[in-house]
Every structure is written in structure tokens, then in C-alpha cells.
Amino acid sequence: MVRVRLFGRLREQAGRGALDLDLPAGATTADAYDALHRLHPVLPSAAEGLRVAVNTEFVDYGAALADGDELAFLQPVSGGSVSLLEIVETPLDPRRLEAAVAHPGAGGICTFTGVVRDNSRGRSVTRLEYEVYAEMAEAEMGRIGDEIGRRWPEARVAIAHRTGRLEIGEASVVVSVSCPHRAEAFEACRYGIDTLKESVPIWKKEFAAGGEVWIEGAEARPG
């Protein structure tokens, strides 16, 4: 028996966020998705850009499963250096993250703040809603912080992301990095937000006058 978790568009299509699958011994992640697809044919085929995680770690299709594993089928998303990592439902304060990375040896602090705007792809947006696979998102954010520490050894990083309903003008994500020099701070901060948008399992739903839609893949990246 394995546990399957679904998020965002996949959760809505299946009409549930989690279910148990009774699979034979030696089953793989591909077998699990085949079983899931038979239960919910409305779901896309596994070849349509989905990724799979087992126990909050990304794996390949075909990876072996063990009894009690937790799987997540995920649509694309859009070390000592780590001072703060947060996924919260409350408003974000960029100054708080800057304070978390500040220290006497930091000659520059670079902060990116993503803000909900009132338009997207020619549509008038009224609000956004974010959904997150929290356990895995926190682990992936930690890996981003560790990688920043490896690439820029003197950097300190703080990352925070909102979940739930956000209104126009509210901050959805903040990445703050301190380094001894400004060039490193700019580079590390850009790496942090770009990698977060590519790998951390957080999805957003866009609400507009003409309807609502999940924003995935390249569309989810900041302009």
C-alpha cells in the first residue's frame, strides 16, 4: 500500500488530494501512475510534463516503491548559508528577511519580492491562490539555500513564500541574500528566485473576470 498526494490542477481533476493504492510487490512509480490514471482517466498522461516524488525526494519514473511510501505526482511549477525558510499564510515582511541575513561582514543585501499584479497575459486579475506541498517545498528550499552556500560560500539566504489567498499588491515570495560584495549578492539572489520557481512544488491559481486557471510551467515564472 502506498499513499498518493495530488496538488493544484491535479487535485481538482481527481476530486481529491490524497488516496491509497494497493500495488503488487515490485511496483514502480510508473505502475502507481498507471493505477491512478485508471481510477481518474481525466488526469493527464505521465508523459505530459509531470514529475514524481517519493517521500519528498524527486525520482525517475520507474523507480521502485516500498510499502508505506508516499508519492506525489507534480505538475511543473512557475547549509550554513540558510538563515530563514518559511511557508506561511500570513503577510510577508521583506525587512524581516533582510534582518535575518544581515551581519557585519555583509557588504550587500539583495532582496527580490514577488508581488501579485492586477493583470496577466491580457487578462484582468482579481486575486491569486497558492497551493503548496509543504513538506517537500521546505526541503527543496533548503537545498536551494545549500546550493547558494556552495556557489557563494560567504552568502546567507532567507526565503519565504505565501500560501492561500492573496490580493492584488500583496507579496507572494521574498528571497533575500547577503554577501560581502554586491555582484555576488545580485547573482545569488537571482539564482535563488529562478531555481525556486523551477523546482519548489508551489502552484498558483489565477482568478480573473473571465474565469480561473492554474498557472503552470513557463507561465508561472515572474516576468
C-alpha positions as CSV (number, residue, x, y, z in Angstrom):
1,M,0.0,0.0,0.0
2,V,1.3,3.4,-1.0
3,R,-0.1,6.9,-0.3
4,V,-0.5,9.3,-3.3
5,R,-0.9,13.0,-2.9
6,L,-2.1,15.4,-5.5
7,F,-2.0,19.2,-5.7
8,G,-3.3,22.1,-7.7
9,R,-4.9,21.2,-11.0
10,L,-4.3,17.5,-10.5
11,R,-6.2,17.6,-7.1
12,E,-9.1,19.4,-8.8
13,Q,-9.2,17.0,-11.7
14,A,-9.2,13.9,-9.5
15,G,-11.6,15.5,-7.0
16,R,-9.3,14.5,-4.0
17,G,-6.0,15.4,-2.6
18,A,-4.9,12.0,-1.4
19,L,-5.6,8.3,-1.8
20,D,-4.2,4.9,-1.1
21,L,-3.1,2.5,-3.8
22,D,-2.8,-1.2,-3.2
23,L,0.1,-2.2,-5.6
24,P,1.8,-5.6,-6.1
25,A,5.3,-6.3,-4.8
26,G,7.9,-4.8,-7.0
27,A,5.7,-2.0,-8.3
28,T,7.3,1.2,-9.6
29,T,6.3,4.8,-9.8
30,A,5.1,4.3,-13.3
31,D,2.9,1.4,-12.2
32,A,1.4,3.7,-9.5
33,Y,0.6,6.4,-12.0
34,D,-1.0,3.8,-14.3
35,A,-3.2,2.7,-11.5
36,L,-4.0,6.3,-10.6
37,H,-4.9,7.1,-14.2
38,R,-7.2,4.1,-14.4
39,L,-9.1,5.4,-11.4
40,H,-9.1,9.0,-12.7
41,P,-8.9,9.0,-16.5
42,V,-9.3,12.8,-16.6
43,L,-5.8,13.1,-15.3
44,P,-3.1,13.8,-17.9
45,S,-0.7,11.0,-19.1
46,A,2.5,10.8,-17.2
47,A,4.4,12.0,-20.3
48,E,2.8,15.4,-20.2
49,G,5.5,17.0,-18.1
50,L,4.6,15.6,-14.7
51,R,7.3,14.9,-12.1
52,V,7.2,12.3,-9.3
53,A,8.5,12.5,-5.8
54,V,8.8,9.6,-3.3
55,N,9.0,10.6,0.4
56,T,9.6,14.2,-0.6
57,E,12.5,13.3,-3.0
58,F,12.3,13.7,-6.8
59,V,12.8,10.3,-8.5
60,D,12.6,9.0,-12.1
61,Y,9.6,7.2,-13.4
62,G,10.3,3.5,-13.0
63,A,11.8,3.9,-9.5
64,A,10.9,1.1,-7.2
65,L,8.4,1.5,-4.4
66,A,8.2,0.1,-0.9
67,D,5.1,-0.5,1.2
68,G,4.2,2.7,3.0
69,D,5.9,5.1,0.6
70,E,4.3,8.5,0.0
71,L,4.2,9.6,-3.7
72,A,3.4,13.0,-5.1
73,F,2.7,13.5,-8.8
74,L,3.6,17.1,-9.5
75,Q,2.8,19.4,-12.4
76,P,5.5,21.9,-13.4
77,V,5.9,24.9,-11.1
78,S,6.4,28.5,-12.0
79,G,23.5,24.6,4.6
80,G,25.0,27.0,7.0
81,S,24.1,29.8,4.5
82,V,20.4,29.3,5.3
83,S,19.2,31.9,7.8
84,L,15.4,31.6,7.4
85,L,13.0,29.4,5.4
86,E,9.2,29.8,5.7
87,I,6.0,28.9,4.1
88,V,3.2,30.9,5.7
89,E,-0.4,32.1,5.3
90,T,0.4,35.5,6.8
91,P,1.7,38.6,5.0
92,L,5.4,38.6,4.2
93,D,7.8,41.3,5.5
94,P,10.9,41.7,3.3
95,R,12.7,43.7,6.0
96,R,12.4,40.7,8.4
97,L,14.2,38.5,5.9
98,E,16.9,41.2,5.3
99,A,17.4,41.3,9.1
100,A,17.8,37.6,9.1
101,V,20.7,37.6,6.6
102,A,22.4,40.8,7.8
103,H,25.8,40.6,9.6
104,P,28.9,42.8,9.9
105,G,30.7,41.1,7.0
106,A,27.8,41.7,4.5
107,G,28.7,44.5,2.1
108,G,25.4,44.0,0.2
109,I,22.0,42.6,0.7
110,C,19.9,41.9,-2.4
111,T,16.2,41.2,-2.0
112,F,13.6,40.0,-4.6
113,T,9.9,40.5,-3.7
114,G,7.3,38.9,-6.0
115,V,4.0,40.9,-5.8
116,V,0.6,40.0,-7.1
117,R,-0.2,42.2,-10.0
118,D,-3.6,43.1,-11.5
119,N,-3.1,41.7,-15.0
120,S,-1.6,38.7,-16.7
121,R,-1.5,37.5,-20.3
122,G,-4.0,40.2,-21.3
123,R,-6.4,39.3,-18.5
124,S,-7.5,41.5,-15.6
125,V,-6.6,39.6,-12.5
126,T,-8.6,39.9,-9.3
127,R,-6.6,37.7,-6.9
128,L,-4.3,34.6,-6.7
129,E,-4.4,31.5,-4.6
130,Y,-1.3,29.4,-3.9
131,E,-1.2,25.7,-3.0
132,V,1.9,24.0,-1.7
133,Y,3.2,20.6,-0.9
134,A,4.7,21.9,2.3
135,E,7.0,19.2,3.5
136,M,8.7,18.8,0.1
137,A,8.7,22.6,-0.6
138,E,10.6,23.2,2.6
139,A,13.1,20.5,1.7
140,E,13.6,22.0,-1.8
141,M,14.0,25.5,-0.4
142,G,16.7,24.1,2.0
143,R,18.5,22.6,-1.0
144,I,18.4,25.9,-2.8
145,G,19.9,27.6,0.2
146,D,22.6,24.9,0.5
147,E,23.5,25.3,-3.2
148,I,23.8,29.1,-2.8
149,G,26.2,28.4,0.1
150,R,28.3,26.2,-2.2
151,R,28.4,28.6,-5.0
152,W,28.8,31.7,-2.9
153,P,30.5,30.5,0.3
154,E,30.1,33.7,2.2
155,A,26.4,34.2,1.4
156,R,23.5,34.0,3.8
157,V,20.0,33.4,2.4
158,A,16.4,33.7,3.6
159,I,13.4,32.5,1.6
160,A,9.7,32.9,2.4
161,H,6.6,32.1,0.4
162,R,2.9,32.8,1.0
163,T,0.2,30.2,0.5
164,G,-3.6,30.5,0.4
165,R,-5.4,33.6,-1.0
166,L,-3.5,36.7,-1.9
167,E,-4.9,40.0,-3.0
168,I,-3.5,42.5,-5.6
169,G,-0.4,44.2,-4.3
170,E,0.4,41.5,-1.7
171,A,3.9,39.9,-1.6
172,S,3.8,36.2,-2.6
173,V,7.5,35.4,-2.3
174,V,10.7,37.0,-0.9
175,V,14.3,35.9,-1.4
176,S,17.0,37.9,0.4
177,V,20.7,37.2,0.2
178,S,23.6,38.9,1.8
179,C,27.2,38.7,0.5
180,P,30.5,40.6,1.1
181,H,30.1,42.3,-2.4
182,R,27.1,43.5,-4.4
183,A,27.8,41.5,-7.5
184,E,27.7,38.2,-5.6
185,A,24.5,39.3,-3.8
186,F,22.8,40.1,-7.1
187,E,23.8,36.7,-8.7
188,A,22.9,34.6,-5.7
189,C,19.5,36.3,-5.2
190,R,18.7,35.8,-8.9
191,Y,19.7,32.2,-8.7
192,G,17.6,31.7,-5.6
193,I,14.3,33.0,-7.1
194,D,14.9,31.4,-10.5
195,T,15.6,28.0,-9.0
196,L,12.7,28.3,-6.6
197,K,10.3,28.9,-9.5
198,E,11.6,25.9,-11.3
199,S,11.8,23.3,-8.6
200,V,9.8,24.1,-5.5
201,P,6.3,22.5,-5.6
202,I,4.1,25.6,-5.2
203,W,1.3,26.3,-7.7
204,K,-0.9,29.4,-8.2
205,K,-4.4,29.7,-9.4
206,E,-5.3,33.0,-11.2
207,F,-8.7,34.5,-10.7
208,A,-10.0,36.9,-13.4
209,A,-13.3,38.2,-14.7
210,G,-13.3,35.5,-17.4
211,G,-12.7,32.6,-15.0
212,E,-10.0,30.9,-13.1
213,V,-7.0,28.9,-14.2
214,W,-3.9,27.2,-12.7
215,I,-0.7,28.8,-13.9
216,E,2.0,26.2,-14.6
217,G,5.4,25.7,-16.2
218,A,6.9,28.7,-18.0
219,E,3.8,30.8,-17.4
220,A,4.4,30.6,-13.7
221,R,7.8,32.3,-13.9
222,P,7.9,36.0,-13.0
223,G,8.1,38.5,-15.9
